Structures are given as C-alpha cells and as structure tokens.
Amino acid sequence: MNDIDIIRTARNRIASGKWWKGSARNHEGGEEEKVCADTALYEATYNRGDVEAHKVVALVERFVPIKSDSDASLCPLAMFNDHPSTTLSDVVDVFDKALAELRGL
C-alpha cells in the first residue's frame, strides 16, 4: 500500500462510525472496536514499521488545525482528535485534505 491507500483506509475506518476520542481505542466489551485517528493510521500501515507509520501521521498532521486552548506541539493529531470540540466531521476533513494534496488536487 502507498501513502494514499494508508490514509484512505484509516479515513474510511473512522468515517464508517469506528471513530473514538479520549484514548487510542475503546475497550468496551460487546461493541465493535473504535479507534482514534492516530491508531487508525498506525494500524493501516500494517507491518510496514514505525518509520513508515510516523511518516504517514506526519503527512496528515500538516492539515490539523491547532485549537487555541490546547498544546498540540508534541502530538497534533492526537490532541486534535481528543479535543472536546472536535467532531468526526472535523477529523474526516483533515484526512480528506491530506488525500487531496497527495493526489495533487
């Protein structure tokens, strides 16, 4: 899979109702597992290694709007994902912007 495939796979996973905020994933029994934006990207890289996963996360993080009341300097995507005012639509929009740039649109 290339970067576009990885980002699209992660985007589609969270857009299909499997988005989670507040931790990497939900741990509630009986419910299909949901994940945060970071985890969706890391899992979409499969076994390509940490370097590849970090590269793809960095590509997406370029489109994260920084919320004025959060310190997102270390983990912009995770902080954005978990911010109280961030919605699923906001997260999907970040993925869409990254995909559009990679496609040259």
Biopython code that builds the backbone (N, CA, C, O; Angstrom):
import numpy as np
from Bio.PDB.StructureBuilder import StructureBuilder

atoms = [
    (1, "MET", "N", (0.846, -1.192, 0.000)),
    (1, "MET", "CA", (0.000, 0.000, 0.000)),
    (1, "MET", "C", (0.880, 1.241, 0.000)),
    (1, "MET", "O", (1.925, 1.278, 0.651)),
    (2, "ASN", "N", (0.450, 2.244, -0.729)),
    (2, "ASN", "CA", (1.164, 3.510, -0.720)),
    (2, "ASN", "C", (0.514, 4.456, 0.303)),
    (2, "ASN", "O", (-0.457, 4.087, 0.963)),
    (3, "ASP", "N", (1.052, 5.669, 0.427)),
    (3, "ASP", "CA", (0.553, 6.614, 1.427)),
    (3, "ASP", "C", (-0.928, 6.934, 1.235)),
    (3, "ASP", "O", (-1.674, 7.036, 2.210)),
    (4, "ILE", "N", (-1.351, 7.092, -0.010)),
    (4, "ILE", "CA", (-2.761, 7.392, -0.279)),
    (4, "ILE", "C", (-3.645, 6.249, 0.196)),
    (4, "ILE", "O", (-4.680, 6.477, 0.822)),
    (5, "ASP", "N", (-3.241, 5.032, -0.099)),
    (5, "ASP", "CA", (-4.024, 3.867, 0.341)),
    (5, "ASP", "C", (-4.123, 3.790, 1.863)),
    (5, "ASP", "O", (-5.183, 3.490, 2.411)),
    (6, "ILE", "N", (-3.015, 4.063, 2.534)),
    (6, "ILE", "CA", (-2.989, 4.013, 4.002)),
    (6, "ILE", "C", (-3.927, 5.062, 4.580)),
    (6, "ILE", "O", (-4.744, 4.755, 5.449)),
    (7, "ILE", "N", (-3.815, 6.289, 4.106)),
    (7, "ILE", "CA", (-4.653, 7.374, 4.625)),
    (7, "ILE", "C", (-6.122, 7.111, 4.292)),
    (7, "ILE", "O", (-6.993, 7.337, 5.132)),
    (8, "ARG", "N", (-6.406, 6.642, 3.092)),
    (8, "ARG", "CA", (-7.786, 6.339, 2.711)),
    (8, "ARG", "C", (-8.361, 5.216, 3.590)),
    (8, "ARG", "O", (-9.513, 5.295, 4.018)),
    (9, "THR", "N", (-7.576, 4.192, 3.855)),
    (9, "THR", "CA", (-8.029, 3.082, 4.699)),
    (9, "THR", "C", (-8.360, 3.578, 6.106)),
    (9, "THR", "O", (-9.399, 3.221, 6.661)),
    (10, "ALA", "N", (-7.482, 4.396, 6.682)),
    (10, "ALA", "CA", (-7.716, 4.942, 8.022)),
    (10, "ALA", "C", (-8.934, 5.862, 8.020)),
    (10, "ALA", "O", (-9.766, 5.800, 8.926)),
    (11, "ARG", "N", (-9.035, 6.704, 7.014)),
    (11, "ARG", "CA", (-10.170, 7.635, 6.908)),
    (11, "ARG", "C", (-11.496, 6.879, 6.819)),
    (11, "ARG", "O", (-12.458, 7.205, 7.514)),
    (12, "ASN", "N", (-11.527, 5.884, 5.971)),
    (12, "ASN", "CA", (-12.766, 5.132, 5.798)),
    (12, "ASN", "C", (-13.156, 4.374, 7.063)),
    (12, "ASN", "O", (-14.339, 4.212, 7.360)),
    (13, "ARG", "N", (-12.167, 3.917, 7.795)),
    (13, "ARG", "CA", (-12.458, 3.212, 9.045)),
    (13, "ARG", "C", (-13.156, 4.127, 10.041)),
    (13, "ARG", "O", (-14.187, 3.766, 10.609)),
    (14, "ILE", "N", (-12.594, 5.311, 10.250)),
    (14, "ILE", "CA", (-13.219, 6.188, 11.240)),
    (14, "ILE", "C", (-14.515, 6.798, 10.715)),
    (14, "ILE", "O", (-15.443, 7.035, 11.488)),
    (15, "ALA", "N", (-14.588, 7.054, 9.410)),
    (15, "ALA", "CA", (-15.801, 7.646, 8.832)),
    (15, "ALA", "C", (-16.988, 6.689, 8.886)),
    (15, "ALA", "O", (-18.140, 7.121, 8.839)),
    (16, "SER", "N", (-16.712, 5.405, 8.982)),
    (16, "SER", "CA", (-17.790, 4.413, 9.000)),
    (16, "SER", "C", (-18.370, 4.197, 10.398)),
    (16, "SER", "O", (-19.066, 3.214, 10.652)),
    (17, "GLY", "N", (-18.072, 5.135, 11.298)),
    (17, "GLY", "CA", (-18.623, 5.038, 12.645)),
    (17, "GLY", "C", (-17.699, 4.366, 13.638)),
    (17, "GLY", "O", (-18.117, 4.034, 14.747)),
    (18, "LYS", "N", (-16.443, 4.161, 13.255)),
    (18, "LYS", "CA", (-15.494, 3.494, 14.147)),
    (18, "LYS", "C", (-14.484, 4.483, 14.723)),
    (18, "LYS", "O", (-13.342, 4.118, 15.001)),
    (19, "TRP", "N", (-14.905, 5.733, 14.902)),
    (19, "TRP", "CA", (-14.038, 6.773, 15.457)),
    (19, "TRP", "C", (-14.206, 6.818, 16.966)),
    (19, "TRP", "O", (-15.305, 6.633, 17.490)),
    (20, "TRP", "N", (-13.105, 7.066, 17.654)),
    (20, "TRP", "CA", (-13.085, 7.137, 19.116)),
    (20, "TRP", "C", (-12.256, 8.328, 19.543)),
    (20, "TRP", "O", (-11.286, 8.683, 18.875)),
    (21, "LYS", "N", (-12.624, 8.941, 20.638)),
    (21, "LYS", "CA", (-11.787, 10.017, 21.181)),
    (21, "LYS", "C", (-11.617, 9.812, 22.671)),
    (21, "LYS", "O", (-12.492, 9.261, 23.339)),
    (22, "GLY", "N", (-10.486, 10.258, 23.186)),
    (22, "GLY", "CA", (-10.183, 10.147, 24.605)),
    (22, "GLY", "C", (-9.131, 9.100, 24.920)),
    (22, "GLY", "O", (-8.515, 9.144, 25.984)),
    (23, "SER", "N", (-8.917, 8.165, 24.016)),
    (23, "SER", "CA", (-7.866, 7.146, 24.155)),
    (23, "SER", "C", (-7.647, 6.535, 22.774)),
    (23, "SER", "O", (-8.363, 6.855, 21.825)),
    (24, "ALA", "N", (-6.665, 5.663, 22.669)),
    (24, "ALA", "CA", (-6.338, 5.075, 21.369)),
    (24, "ALA", "C", (-7.483, 4.247, 20.804)),
    (24, "ALA", "O", (-7.695, 4.213, 19.592)),
    (25, "ARG", "N", (-8.227, 3.575, 21.694)),
    (25, "ARG", "CA", (-9.332, 2.731, 21.256)),
    (25, "ARG", "C", (-10.293, 2.539, 22.413)),
    (25, "ARG", "O", (-9.939, 2.750, 23.573)),
    (26, "ASN", "N", (-11.515, 2.136, 22.085)),
    (26, "ASN", "CA", (-12.457, 1.810, 23.143)),
    (26, "ASN", "C", (-12.162, 0.400, 23.630)),
    (26, "ASN", "O", (-11.683, -0.446, 22.875)),
    (27, "HIS", "N", (-12.444, 0.171, 24.857)),
    (27, "HIS", "CA", (-12.195, -1.149, 25.434)),
    (27, "HIS", "C", (-13.471, -1.687, 26.053)),
    (27, "HIS", "O", (-13.439, -2.416, 27.044)),
    (28, "GLU", "N", (-14.580, -1.321, 25.464)),
    (28, "GLU", "CA", (-15.864, -1.763, 25.989)),
    (28, "GLU", "C", (-16.243, -3.083, 25.329)),
    (28, "GLU", "O", (-16.257, -3.196, 24.103)),
    (29, "GLY", "N", (-16.543, -4.059, 26.138)),
    (29, "GLY", "CA", (-16.906, -5.365, 25.601)),
    (29, "GLY", "C", (-18.222, -5.323, 24.843)),
    (29, "GLY", "O", (-19.098, -4.513, 25.146)),
    (30, "GLY", "N", (-18.353, -6.189, 23.869)),
    (30, "GLY", "CA", (-19.590, -6.316, 23.121)),
    (30, "GLY", "C", (-19.795, -5.298, 22.025)),
    (30, "GLY", "O", (-20.756, -5.401, 21.263)),
    (31, "GLU", "N", (-18.922, -4.324, 21.926)),
    (31, "GLU", "CA", (-19.058, -3.282, 20.913)),
    (31, "GLU", "C", (-17.916, -3.420, 19.913)),
    (31, "GLU", "O", (-16.785, -3.720, 20.297)),
    (32, "GLU", "N", (-18.207, -3.201, 18.629)),
    (32, "GLU", "CA", (-17.129, -3.261, 17.647)),
    (32, "GLU", "C", (-16.097, -2.194, 17.985)),
    (32, "GLU", "O", (-16.439, -1.057, 18.309)),
    (33, "GLU", "N", (-14.849, -2.574, 17.905)),
    (33, "GLU", "CA", (-13.776, -1.678, 18.334)),
    (33, "GLU", "C", (-13.724, -0.393, 17.516)),
    (33, "GLU", "O", (-13.806, -0.405, 16.288)),
    (34, "LYS", "N", (-13.586, 0.709, 18.235)),
    (34, "LYS", "CA", (-13.431, 2.025, 17.630)),
    (34, "LYS", "C", (-12.030, 2.525, 17.965)),
    (34, "LYS", "O", (-11.467, 2.156, 18.996)),
    (35, "VAL", "N", (-11.467, 3.363, 17.096)),
    (35, "VAL", "CA", (-10.103, 3.850, 17.298)),
    (35, "VAL", "C", (-10.014, 5.347, 17.029)),
    (35, "VAL", "O", (-10.864, 5.925, 16.352)),
    (36, "CYS", "N", (-8.965, 5.962, 17.575)),
    (36, "CYS", "CA", (-8.706, 7.374, 17.303)),
    (36, "CYS", "C", (-8.021, 7.502, 15.941)),
    (36, "CYS", "O", (-7.656, 6.500, 15.325)),
    (37, "ALA", "N", (-7.853, 8.730, 15.484)),
    (37, "ALA", "CA", (-7.254, 8.982, 14.168)),
    (37, "ALA", "C", (-5.835, 8.427, 14.083)),
    (37, "ALA", "O", (-5.479, 7.797, 13.087)),
    (38, "ASP", "N", (-5.021, 8.652, 15.116)),
    (38, "ASP", "CA", (-3.654, 8.129, 15.128)),
    (38, "ASP", "C", (-3.625, 6.615, 15.003)),
    (38, "ASP", "O", (-2.895, 6.065, 14.179)),
    (39, "THR", "N", (-4.422, 5.950, 15.821)),
    (39, "THR", "CA", (-4.437, 4.488, 15.815)),
    (39, "THR", "C", (-4.915, 3.954, 14.469)),
    (39, "THR", "O", (-4.389, 2.954, 13.980)),
    (40, "ALA", "N", (-5.899, 4.604, 13.869)),
    (40, "ALA", "CA", (-6.373, 4.175, 12.548)),
    (40, "ALA", "C", (-5.232, 4.223, 11.529)),
    (40, "ALA", "O", (-5.091, 3.314, 10.711)),
    (41, "LEU", "N", (-4.422, 5.276, 11.577)),
    (41, "LEU", "CA", (-3.294, 5.386, 10.655)),
    (41, "LEU", "C", (-2.224, 4.339, 10.947)),
    (41, "LEU", "O", (-1.729, 3.679, 10.034)),
    (42, "TYR", "N", (-1.870, 4.188, 12.219)),
    (42, "TYR", "CA", (-0.837, 3.206, 12.566)),
    (42, "TYR", "C", (-1.264, 1.800, 12.172)),
    (42, "TYR", "O", (-0.457, 1.030, 11.650)),
    (43, "GLU", "N", (-2.512, 1.463, 12.414)),
    (43, "GLU", "CA", (-2.984, 0.123, 12.063)),
    (43, "GLU", "C", (-3.107, -0.065, 10.554)),
    (43, "GLU", "O", (-2.963, -1.182, 10.058)),
    (44, "ALA", "N", (-3.370, 1.008, 9.826)),
    (44, "ALA", "CA", (-3.473, 0.913, 8.369)),
    (44, "ALA", "C", (-2.114, 0.666, 7.714)),
    (44, "ALA", "O", (-2.054, 0.199, 6.577)),
    (45, "THR", "N", (-1.031, 0.974, 8.416)),
    (45, "THR", "CA", (0.299, 0.717, 7.851)),
    (45, "THR", "C", (0.672, -0.755, 7.947)),
    (45, "THR", "O", (1.685, -1.178, 7.389)),
    (46, "TYR", "N", (-0.147, -1.545, 8.659)),
    (46, "TYR", "CA", (0.102, -2.978, 8.842)),
    (46, "TYR", "C", (1.484, -3.180, 9.453)),
    (46, "TYR", "O", (1.774, -2.617, 10.508)),
    (47, "ASN", "N", (2.322, -3.955, 8.826)),
    (47, "ASN", "CA", (3.644, -4.266, 9.381)),
    (47, "ASN", "C", (4.759, -3.550, 8.625)),
    (47, "ASN", "O", (5.839, -4.104, 8.421)),
    (48, "ARG", "N", (4.489, -2.338, 8.221)),
    (48, "ARG", "CA", (5.497, -1.603, 7.450)),
    (48, "ARG", "C", (6.512, -0.917, 8.340)),
    (48, "ARG", "O", (7.478, -0.345, 7.836)),
    (49, "GLY", "N", (6.320, -0.957, 9.651)),
    (49, "GLY", "CA", (7.307, -0.413, 10.585)),
    (49, "GLY", "C", (6.946, 0.958, 11.099)),
    (49, "GLY", "O", (6.139, 1.680, 10.514)),
    (50, "ASP", "N", (7.575, 1.300, 12.225)),
    (50, "ASP", "CA", (7.299, 2.572, 12.886)),
    (50, "ASP", "C", (7.685, 3.773, 12.040)),
    (50, "ASP", "O", (6.983, 4.785, 12.053)),
    (51, "VAL", "N", (8.778, 3.683, 11.311)),
    (51, "VAL", "CA", (9.211, 4.822, 10.491)),
    (51, "VAL", "C", (8.141, 5.155, 9.460)),
    (51, "VAL", "O", (7.802, 6.324, 9.276)),
    (52, "GLU", "N", (7.612, 4.153, 8.794)),
    (52, "GLU", "CA", (6.563, 4.369, 7.792)),
    (52, "GLU", "C", (5.309, 4.951, 8.433)),
    (52, "GLU", "O", (4.697, 5.871, 7.890)),
    (53, "ALA", "N", (4.934, 4.416, 9.577)),
    (53, "ALA", "CA", (3.742, 4.904, 10.271)),
    (53, "ALA", "C", (3.928, 6.362, 10.678)),
    (53, "ALA", "O", (3.025, 7.175, 10.483)),
    (54, "HIS", "N", (5.072, 6.698, 11.233)),
    (54, "HIS", "CA", (5.323, 8.086, 11.644)),
    (54, "HIS", "C", (5.302, 9.029, 10.441)),
    (54, "HIS", "O", (4.830, 10.162, 10.544)),
    (55, "LYS", "N", (5.810, 8.566, 9.314)),
    (55, "LYS", "CA", (5.818, 9.393, 8.101)),
    (55, "LYS", "C", (4.390, 9.724, 7.666)),
    (55, "LYS", "O", (4.090, 10.870, 7.332)),
    (56, "VAL", "N", (3.517, 8.726, 7.670)),
    (56, "VAL", "CA", (2.140, 8.939, 7.236)),
    (56, "VAL", "C", (1.400, 9.839, 8.226)),
    (56, "VAL", "O", (0.642, 10.716, 7.812)),
    (57, "VAL", "N", (1.610, 9.635, 9.518)),
    (57, "VAL", "CA", (0.985, 10.502, 10.523)),
    (57, "VAL", "C", (1.447, 11.942, 10.312)),
    (57, "VAL", "O", (0.638, 12.867, 10.383)),
    (58, "ALA", "N", (2.737, 12.138, 10.055)),
    (58, "ALA", "CA", (3.262, 13.496, 9.826)),
    (58, "ALA", "C", (2.624, 14.137, 8.596)),
    (58, "ALA", "O", (2.375, 15.342, 8.592)),
    (59, "LEU", "N", (2.356, 13.352, 7.551)),
    (59, "LEU", "CA", (1.676, 13.890, 6.364)),
    (59, "LEU", "C", (0.295, 14.426, 6.722)),
    (59, "LEU", "O", (-0.093, 15.509, 6.284)),
    (60, "VAL", "N", (-0.434, 13.667, 7.514)),
    (60, "VAL", "CA", (-1.797, 14.066, 7.894)),
    (60, "VAL", "C", (-1.765, 15.235, 8.867)),
    (60, "VAL", "O", (-2.604, 16.133, 8.788)),
    (61, "GLU", "N", (-0.803, 15.230, 9.784)),
    (61, "GLU", "CA", (-0.735, 16.291, 10.798)),
    (61, "GLU", "C", (-0.540, 17.675, 10.207)),
    (61, "GLU", "O", (-0.860, 18.668, 10.861)),
    (62, "ARG", "N", (-0.031, 17.766, 9.006)),
    (62, "ARG", "CA", (0.141, 19.072, 8.360)),
    (62, "ARG", "C", (-1.185, 19.795, 8.168)),
    (62, "ARG", "O", (-1.200, 21.010, 7.970)),
    (63, "PHE", "N", (-2.302, 19.066, 8.223)),
    (63, "PHE", "CA", (-3.616, 19.652, 7.963)),
    (63, "PHE", "C", (-4.470, 19.780, 9.219)),
    (63, "PHE", "O", (-5.663, 20.075, 9.143)),
    (64, "VAL", "N", (-3.853, 19.556, 10.369)),
    (64, "VAL", "CA", (-4.572, 19.646, 11.635)),
    (64, "VAL", "C", (-4.659, 21.110, 12.062)),
    (64, "VAL", "O", (-3.630, 21.762, 12.244)),
    (65, "PRO", "N", (-5.869, 21.630, 12.221)),
    (65, "PRO", "CA", (-5.994, 22.987, 12.757)),
    (65, "PRO", "C", (-5.711, 22.942, 14.256)),
    (65, "PRO", "O", (-6.296, 22.129, 14.972)),
    (66, "ILE", "N", (-4.838, 23.791, 14.726)),
    (66, "ILE", "CA", (-4.478, 23.805, 16.140)),
    (66, "ILE", "C", (-5.538, 24.591, 16.907)),
    (66, "ILE", "O", (-5.830, 25.745, 16.592)),
    (67, "LYS", "N", (-6.097, 23.950, 17.902)),
    (67, "LYS", "CA", (-7.094, 24.607, 18.756)),
    (67, "LYS", "C", (-6.342, 25.522, 19.713)),
    (67, "LYS", "O", (-5.329, 25.116, 20.284)),
    (68, "SER", "N", (-6.815, 26.738, 19.897)),
    (68, "SER", "CA", (-6.087, 27.734, 20.676)),
    (68, "SER", "C", (-5.910, 27.356, 22.140)),
    (68, "SER", "O", (-4.993, 27.851, 22.795)),
    (69, "ASP", "N", (-6.767, 26.491, 22.662)),
    (69, "ASP", "CA", (-6.664, 26.148, 24.072)),
    (69, "ASP", "C", (-6.025, 24.779, 24.306)),
    (69, "ASP", "O", (-6.210, 24.180, 25.365)),
    (70, "SER", "N", (-5.271, 24.284, 23.317)),
    (70, "SER", "CA", (-4.589, 23.000, 23.529)),
    (70, "SER", "C", (-3.126, 23.123, 23.147)),
    (70, "SER", "O", (-2.759, 23.936, 22.298)),
    (71, "ASP", "N", (-2.303, 22.314, 23.776)),
    (71, "ASP", "CA", (-0.886, 22.266, 23.454)),
    (71, "ASP", "C", (-0.669, 21.051, 22.568)),
    (71, "ASP", "O", (-0.492, 19.936, 23.059)),
    (72, "ALA", "N", (-0.685, 21.268, 21.284)),
    (72, "ALA", "CA", (-0.579, 20.161, 20.338)),
    (72, "ALA", "C", (0.820, 20.052, 19.754)),
    (72, "ALA", "O", (1.002, 19.434, 18.706)),
    (73, "SER", "N", (1.812, 20.640, 20.414)),
    (73, "SER", "CA", (3.146, 20.658, 19.836)),
    (73, "SER", "C", (3.771, 19.271, 19.728)),
    (73, "SER", "O", (4.586, 19.040, 18.835)),
    (74, "LEU", "N", (3.413, 18.346, 20.609)),
    (74, "LEU", "CA", (4.024, 17.020, 20.577)),
    (74, "LEU", "C", (3.242, 16.020, 19.732)),
    (74, "LEU", "O", (3.838, 15.230, 19.000)),
    (75, "CYS", "N", (1.936, 16.046, 19.825)),
    (75, "CYS", "CA", (1.080, 15.078, 19.119)),
    (75, "CYS", "C", (-0.116, 15.801, 18.517)),
    (75, "CYS", "O", (-1.235, 15.652, 19.008)),
    (76, "PRO", "N", (0.097, 16.575, 17.470)),
    (76, "PRO", "CA", (-1.006, 17.387, 16.936)),
    (76, "PRO", "C", (-2.261, 16.596, 16.575)),
    (76, "PRO", "O", (-3.370, 17.027, 16.895)),
    (77, "LEU", "N", (-2.108, 15.460, 15.922)),
    (77, "LEU", "CA", (-3.293, 14.708, 15.506)),
    (77, "LEU", "C", (-4.026, 14.128, 16.712)),
    (77, "LEU", "O", (-5.254, 14.174, 16.770)),
    (78, "ALA", "N", (-3.292, 13.588, 17.662)),
    (78, "ALA", "CA", (-3.921, 13.025, 18.861)),
    (78, "ALA", "C", (-4.614, 14.111, 19.685)),
    (78, "ALA", "O", (-5.732, 13.909, 20.161)),
    (79, "MET", "N", (-3.968, 15.244, 19.853)),
    (79, "MET", "CA", (-4.568, 16.342, 20.626)),
    (79, "MET", "C", (-5.821, 16.873, 19.923)),
    (79, "MET", "O", (-6.827, 17.157, 20.573)),
    (80, "PHE", "N", (-5.757, 17.003, 18.613)),
    (80, "PHE", "CA", (-6.905, 17.455, 17.833)),
    (80, "PHE", "C", (-8.049, 16.446, 17.940)),
    (80, "PHE", "O", (-9.196, 16.823, 18.180)),
    (81, "ASN", "N", (-7.734, 15.177, 17.762)),
    (81, "ASN", "CA", (-8.735, 14.112, 17.836)),
    (81, "ASN", "C", (-9.478, 14.158, 19.170)),
    (81, "ASN", "O", (-10.699, 14.008, 19.213)),
    (82, "ASP", "N", (-8.736, 14.366, 20.254)),
    (82, "ASP", "CA", (-9.316, 14.282, 21.597)),
    (82, "ASP", "C", (-9.847, 15.609, 22.135)),
    (82, "ASP", "O", (-10.421, 15.643, 23.223)),
    (83, "HIS", "N", (-9.668, 16.682, 21.404)),
    (83, "HIS", "CA", (-10.141, 17.987, 21.883)),
    (83, "HIS", "C", (-11.663, 17.940, 22.041)),
    (83, "HIS", "O", (-12.350, 17.371, 21.193)),
    (84, "PRO", "N", (-12.197, 18.529, 23.112)),
    (84, "PRO", "CA", (-13.643, 18.467, 23.355)),
    (84, "PRO", "C", (-14.516, 18.968, 22.204)),
    (84, "PRO", "O", (-15.628, 18.474, 22.013)),
    (85, "SER", "N", (-14.026, 19.936, 21.440)),
    (85, "SER", "CA", (-14.871, 20.482, 20.372)),
    (85, "SER", "C", (-14.690, 19.785, 19.018)),
    (85, "SER", "O", (-15.403, 20.102, 18.066)),
    (86, "THR", "N", (-13.751, 18.845, 18.921)),
    (86, "THR", "CA", (-13.517, 18.153, 17.659)),
    (86, "THR", "C", (-14.612, 17.121, 17.406)),
    (86, "THR", "O", (-14.974, 16.344, 18.289)),
    (87, "THR", "N", (-15.127, 17.132, 16.183)),
    (87, "THR", "CA", (-16.166, 16.185, 15.783)),
    (87, "THR", "C", (-15.596, 15.178, 14.780)),
    (87, "THR", "O", (-14.492, 15.354, 14.263)),
    (88, "LEU", "N", (-16.351, 14.148, 14.521)),
    (88, "LEU", "CA", (-15.961, 13.178, 13.496)),
    (88, "LEU", "C", (-15.766, 13.882, 12.162)),
    (88, "LEU", "O", (-14.807, 13.597, 11.445)),
    (89, "SER", "N", (-16.649, 14.781, 11.830)),
    (89, "SER", "CA", (-16.549, 15.526, 10.575)),
    (89, "SER", "C", (-15.231, 16.298, 10.484)),
    (89, "SER", "O", (-14.614, 16.350, 9.420)),
    (90, "ASP", "N", (-14.804, 16.896, 11.592)),
    (90, "ASP", "CA", (-13.530, 17.622, 11.616)),
    (90, "ASP", "C", (-12.358, 16.698, 11.302)),
    (90, "ASP", "O", (-11.460, 17.057, 10.541)),
    (91, "VAL", "N", (-12.375, 15.502, 11.897)),
    (91, "VAL", "CA", (-11.282, 14.547, 11.700)),
    (91, "VAL", "C", (-11.272, 14.037, 10.264)),
    (91, "VAL", "O", (-10.213, 13.948, 9.643)),
    (92, "VAL", "N", (-12.430, 13.709, 9.742)),
    (92, "VAL", "CA", (-12.521, 13.237, 8.355)),
    (92, "VAL", "C", (-12.033, 14.324, 7.400)),
    (92, "VAL", "O", (-11.384, 14.024, 6.398)),
    (93, "ASP", "N", (-12.342, 15.585, 7.708)),
    (93, "ASP", "CA", (-11.900, 16.702, 6.873)),
    (93, "ASP", "C", (-10.374, 16.781, 6.803)),
    (93, "ASP", "O", (-9.815, 17.066, 5.743)),
    (94, "VAL", "N", (-9.704, 16.530, 7.919)),
    (94, "VAL", "CA", (-8.237, 16.540, 7.935)),
    (94, "VAL", "C", (-7.699, 15.447, 7.012)),
    (94, "VAL", "O", (-6.782, 15.684, 6.227)),
    (95, "PHE", "N", (-8.274, 14.254, 7.112)),
    (95, "PHE", "CA", (-7.862, 13.166, 6.224)),
    (95, "PHE", "C", (-8.116, 13.538, 4.763)),
    (95, "PHE", "O", (-7.267, 13.292, 3.906)),
    (96, "ASP", "N", (-9.266, 14.120, 4.476)),
    (96, "ASP", "CA", (-9.603, 14.498, 3.094)),
    (96, "ASP", "C", (-8.632, 15.531, 2.540)),
    (96, "ASP", "O", (-8.259, 15.460, 1.369)),
    (97, "LYS", "N", (-8.221, 16.480, 3.357)),
    (97, "LYS", "CA", (-7.265, 17.495, 2.907)),
    (97, "LYS", "C", (-5.910, 16.864, 2.600)),
    (97, "LYS", "O", (-5.263, 17.225, 1.617)),
    (98, "ALA", "N", (-5.484, 15.928, 3.435)),
    (98, "ALA", "CA", (-4.217, 15.243, 3.188)),
    (98, "ALA", "C", (-4.286, 14.420, 1.890)),
    (98, "ALA", "O", (-3.351, 14.426, 1.089)),
    (99, "LEU", "N", (-5.397, 13.722, 1.701)),
    (99, "LEU", "CA", (-5.571, 12.944, 0.473)),
    (99, "LEU", "C", (-5.577, 13.842, -0.775)),
    (99, "LEU", "O", (-4.974, 13.502, -1.793)),
    (100, "ALA", "N", (-6.257, 14.979, -0.685)),
    (100, "ALA", "CA", (-6.324, 15.903, -1.823)),
    (100, "ALA", "C", (-4.927, 16.403, -2.188)),
    (100, "ALA", "O", (-4.592, 16.497, -3.369)),
    (101, "GLU", "N", (-4.121, 16.720, -1.191)),
    (101, "GLU", "CA", (-2.761, 17.206, -1.501)),
    (101, "GLU", "C", (-1.919, 16.092, -2.130)),
    (101, "GLU", "O", (-1.197, 16.327, -3.099)),
    (102, "LEU", "N", (-2.012, 14.899, -1.586)),
    (102, "LEU", "CA", (-1.226, 13.798, -2.134)),
    (102, "LEU", "C", (-1.631, 13.470, -3.575)),
    (102, "LEU", "O", (-0.810, 13.025, -4.377)),
    (103, "ARG", "N", (-2.893, 13.695, -3.883)),
    (103, "ARG", "CA", (-3.384, 13.437, -5.245)),
    (103, "ARG", "C", (-3.114, 14.615, -6.169)),
    (103, "ARG", "O", (-3.335, 14.524, -7.376)),
    (104, "GLY", "N", (-2.633, 15.730, -5.600)),
    (104, "GLY", "CA", (-2.342, 16.907, -6.406)),
    (104, "GLY", "C", (-3.550, 17.711, -6.777)),
    (104, "GLY", "O", (-3.539, 18.409, -7.791)),
    (105, "LEU", "N", (-4.607, 17.633, -5.974)),
    (105, "LEU", "CA", (-5.844, 18.372, -6.282)),
    (105, "LEU", "C", (-5.822, 19.761, -5.685)),
    (105, "LEU", "O", (-6.779, 20.518, -5.845)),
]
sb = StructureBuilder()
sb.init_structure("model")
sb.init_model(0)
sb.init_chain("A")
sb.init_seg("    ")
for serial, (resi, resn, name, xyz) in enumerate(atoms, 1):
    if name == "N":
        sb.init_residue(resn, " ", resi, " ")
    sb.init_atom(name, np.array(xyz, "f"), 0.0, 1.0, " ", f" {name:<3s}", serial, name[0])
structure = sb.get_structure()
